[in-house]
Amino acid sequence: SDLWQTAPTYTEADVEAGERMMASENPRGSRALHVEQVFTQIRAAKHGQSLFDRITAGSGWGAQGERANGGGVRPVSTTEAATPALRALVRQILDGGVRSVLPGARRFFEPGAQDRAFTIAERGREKMRRGEPLTAQEQRLLKYRRSAEGVRAKWISEGARFVDRIDAVEFYT
């Protein structure tokens, strides 16, 4: 269901997780994009899992694809602090005042950003093979092992379907 299962019982940590994700993933994204990004995480949460626990995977705030403090790999980034406007939007969503227009969307990515990160990671891997030092950016992006086409192919092979695109971001079931 697209309704927050336990509305309006959510915590301040849930609100902060949603707003930090929006501020970190696509800070200049449209309101429509931000709404759907929060809904993907609500839908992807396991039964009884809070939005905070889904977004941080027990690893606290930080970069997507990393883990810390014995937690899991974060599905989205939460590196940036949020704004009052994003906080208000998350509250509206969790209070049930905003509806999703992308039913079933559970994950998203920005193909252009994925391809840029993958290209830098590939350059870093090539430098490693030659024994050359990596830049901090190359080191940080080594975890990117797929191009946008590779992400799409993996998700579709796992049974996901393309739902729609908002701004430059693609949404999948």
N, C-alpha and C positions, 0 to 999 in steps of 0.2 A: 504494500500500500504506500501511497505517496504521503500519507499523513504521518506525522511524527507519532510513533506508537504510544508514547506515554504523555503526550502533550497535556497540560503545559509543564510537566515535571522534567525539567532539565537543569543542569548545573551551570554555574558560571564558567567552569572549565569547558563544558560543551560549547558555550557561546564563544569563548576565547579561541578554542580550536578551530571553529568554523571561520571566524574573522581572520585569524592568522593564516589559514589556508588561502583565503581570498587575497589577502595582502601579499602573500608569498608567490602564489602560482601565477596569477595574472592581475597584478595590482591596478592596471589601467583598463581592465576588462569592463564590459558593460554590466549593468544590473542583471540583465537576463542571463549572462554568462555566470555571474557569481551565484545566482539563485540555483542554477542547474548543477554547478559544482558542489554546492552543499547537499543538494538532493542525492547526488551520486554516492556521497559518503553515508548518508542516512540509509539508503537502500543497500549499500554494500556491508553495513554493519551486521555482525552475527546477532542472533536472537539474544536479547539482554545486554548487548554490548553498547556502551555509551558512545556518543559522537566523539568525545574526547579520546576514549580508548581506541576507537577505529582510526582516527586521524593520526594519533601519535604512536600507535602500536606498542605502547609501553616504553617508548624510547624518548619521551619528552619532546620539546620543541627542537626542530632542526631540519636538515635537508632531506628531501625525498630520496628513498633508496638506501638510506643509512640506518644503522641501529646504534643504540647507546644504552648503558645502564642495564644490560641483560634483557632489554626489550626486543621487539621484532623490528622488521624493516618497515620504515614509514612509507605509506602508499602515496603521500603527498608532502609537499614542503610546508613547513611552519616557521621558517626562519625569521620572517618579518613581523614586527608589532603591527597591530591593527589600528584603525581609525574609528572615531565615534560613529561615522556613517556606516561602516561595515558591521560594527557591533549592533547597530539598530536593525540592519537588514537581517542578520542572523536571528535576532530575537523575533522579528516578524515571521521568518520561516518556521522557527521552532514553536511559535505560538499558533501556527496554522493559518496565518493571515496571507501567505503567499503560496501559490500552487505551482507545481512543476508543469512544464509543457513538453517535456521529453520523457514520457512514460517508459519505465524500465531501464533507463540509462544508469549504469553502475560504475562506469569508469570513463576517463577522458584523457586526452593528451593533445599537445599542440605540435602538429607535424613539423612546422618550420623550426621550432626550438629543438625538437628531437633530432632533426637532421644536423643542425648546427653543433649540438653537443656530441653527436656520434662522430662527426667529421673531426672534431678536436680530439676525441678519445682515440680514434684510429691513428691520427698523427702521433699522439703520445705513445701508443703501442708500437708504432714503427720506430720511434726514437728509442724506446726501451730495447727493441731487438738489436739496434745498432750500438747500444750501450751509452746513449747520450742522456744527459739529465733532462727531466721534464719541468715544464713551468708549473706553477701552483694550479693554474686552470686545467692543464692537461691531467695532472695528478687527480684533481677533484672529479673530473669527468670520465675517468677510466671505467667507471661502473656502467656507462652507456655502451651497450653491446649490440644495439639494433638501430637501424635507420627507421624512419617513419613507416616505410613499406614493411620492414621487418616486424614492427610492433603490430601493424594491422594484420599481417599474416599470422602471427602468433595468437592474437586474440581471436581471430576468426577460426583458427584451428581448434581453439578451446571452446568453440560454440557461441562466441559473442556475435552480435549483429550490430552493424552501423545503425545509429539512430538518427543523428543529424549533426550539423555544424553550427556553432554560434561563435561569432567573431572568427578567430583563426583556430578554434579548438574543436576537435572531433569528439563525439560522445558515442559510446558503445554500451550494449547490454552486458 
